[in-house]
Amino acid sequence: MPVLTLYQRPGCHLCADMRDELRSFQAELGFTLELVDIDREPGLRARYDRLVPVLAMGDREICHYFLDPAALRTTLGAAPAAG
């Protein structure tokens, strides 16, 4: 099962929004979501401070600020949903 990492920080409403949206895709796309608080690690804070939330799979950044469902599906190799 693929592991996606959501780089976030406490109190960030965009982070909470992306986390909630991602959870709605988990059953359909079959991935594990790892939440990482960038403020706990100086290196991550320096890298992502003004970009959070950042969604990544390994070293590949998928999107920043808002969830991009098309980029998520492309990254996971899923077909786009009809609609």
C-alpha positions in Angstrom: 0.0 0.0 0.0 1.5 3.4 -1.0 2.4 5.8 1.8 1.6 9.5 1.4 3.0 12.1 3.7 1.2 15.3 4.6 3.6 17.9 5.9 1.6 20.2 8.2 1.5 22.3 11.3 -0.9 22.6 14.2 -3.5 25.3 13.8 -3.3 25.4 10.0 -6.8 25.4 8.5 -5.5 24.5 5.0 -3.7 21.6 6.6 -6.8 20.3 8.2 -8.8 20.8 5.0 -6.3 18.8 3.0 -6.1 16.0 5.6 -9.9 15.7 5.6 -10.1 15.6 1.8 -7.3 13.0 1.7 -9.2 10.8 4.1 -12.2 10.8 1.8 -10.0 9.4 -1.0 -8.2 6.7 1.1 -10.7 3.8 0.7 -11.0 4.4 -3.1 -7.3 4.9 -3.9 -5.8 2.6 -1.2 -3.0 4.6 0.5 -1.8 5.1 4.0 -1.5 8.7 5.2 1.3 9.8 7.5 1.0 13.2 9.2 4.2 15.1 9.9 4.4 18.2 12.0 7.0 20.3 10.3 7.5 22.4 13.5 9.0 19.4 15.3 12.0 19.2 12.9 14.1 22.3 12.0 15.0 20.9 8.6 11.4 20.3 7.6 10.4 23.7 8.9 13.1 25.4 6.8 12.0 23.4 3.7 8.2 23.7 4.0 7.5 26.7 6.2 5.6 28.7 3.7 4.3 25.8 1.6 2.2 23.9 4.1 0.3 21.8 3.7 2.6 19.8 1.4 1.5 16.3 0.2 4.3 14.0 -0.9 5.0 10.4 -1.8 8.6 9.7 -0.9 10.7 12.6 -2.3 8.0 13.5 -4.9 5.9 16.5 -3.9 2.3 16.1 -5.2 0.7 19.4 -4.2 0.9 22.4 -1.9 -1.8 24.5 -0.1 -4.8 22.6 -1.7 -5.4 19.0 -2.6 -5.0 18.4 -6.4 -7.1 15.2 -7.0 -5.8 14.8 -10.5 -2.2 14.9 -9.3 -3.0 12.5 -6.5 -4.6 10.1 -8.9 -1.7 10.4 -11.4 0.8 9.8 -8.6 -1.0 6.7 -7.4 -1.6 5.5 -11.0 -5.4 5.6 -10.6 -7.8 6.4 -13.4 -9.6 9.7 -13.0 -13.1 9.5 -11.5 -16.0 10.1 -14.0 -18.0 13.2 -13.3 
